[in-house]
Amino acid sequence: MDITSTSLINNEGTLYQNNSSRNITNELGKDEFLNLLVTQLKNQDPLNPVEDKEFIAQMAQFSTLEQILNLNNNISKIKAFSLVGKEVAAEVIDDNMGYTNTIIGKAEGAILDGTEINIIVNNQKIPIDKIKYVGI
């Protein structure tokens, strides 16, 4: 879901608007988790601060989340390299025409570009999540 304008009203009735364009997903990533943690620490009651046990538990959750994301990224890389040399089929949307195009061919290689993982099929870069079939 894309959000281009949001309005918030606080308890005092003050209206806040944010006109920046951003993409909203249903996933809580490590950046959002860390932002929540920092916001919680900034806005805690000085007379009733977060207990050490709670803070340690939250930091452990953050560390666990980061390790799970790293593990998922490594598994995706292994998956990409394991597809090389195999027959694959992918469904991609043609940006110019707007229709779904099925690409079938042998996976010629894998490209790791930051967090983006692509498979080369018929000299085309195909995102790994668009692969719908893998053969021998």
C-alpha positions, -999 to 999 in steps of 0.1 A, spaced: 0 0 0 14 34 -9 7 63 14 12 99 1 -5 119 28 -13 112 65 -30 132 91 -27 126 129 -45 144 157 -28 142 192 -47 143 225 -47 181 226 -64 183 192 -33 195 173 -33 183 137 -1 169 122 3 162 85 29 142 67 29 147 29 59 125 22 54 95 0 63 62 15 56 25 10 37 7 38 41 -30 43 28 -54 69 63 -64 80 82 -50 109 119 -49 99 150 -42 120 149 -5 112 113 -1 124 120 -23 155 151 -1 164 131 31 158 103 18 182 129 10 208 146 44 206 112 62 207 103 42 238 135 51 255 131 88 246 95 90 259 98 69 290 87 83 323 118 95 342 102 86 375 94 51 362 121 41 337 122 9 318 136 -19 340 170 -34 331 153 -68 324 129 -53 300 156 -34 281 178 -65 279 149 -85 266 141 -59 239 178 -58 229 178 -96 227 147 -95 205 164 -69 182 195 -91 180 174 -122 172 155 -103 145 187 -91 129 201 -127 129 169 -141 114 171 -115 86 207 -123 79 199 -160 78 170 -155 54 193 -134 32 220 -162 32 193 -188 24 181 -167 -6 217 -165 -19 221 -203 -16 188 -208 -34 200 -185 -62 233 -203 -68 215 -237 -66 193 -226 -96 223 -221 -119 223 -246 -147 187 -257 -141 156 -251 -163 134 -224 -148 102 -205 -156 94 -171 -143 65 -147 -145 74 -111 -148 54 -80 -156 64 -61 -187 69 -25 -175 62 -10 -210 31 -30 -218 18 -39 -184 11 -76 -191 26 -107 -175 53 -124 -195 64 -160 -189 102 -165 -194 114 -201 -197 151 -211 -200 182 -223 -183 194 -203 -154 228 -190 -167 239 -173 -135 230 -154 -104 236 -117 -96 238 -105 -60 234 -67 -59 231 -56 -22 198 -71 -10 185 -77 -45 190 -112 -59 185 -119 -96 188 -150 -118 200 -146 -155 176 -164 -179 179 -159 -216 202 -129 -209 175 -112 -188 178 -104 -151 149 -121 -132 142 -114 -95 145 -146 -76 110 -143 -62 95 -143 -97 107 -179 -104 77 -202 -104 92 -235 -117 125 -252 -114 133 -283 -134 164 -304 -140 
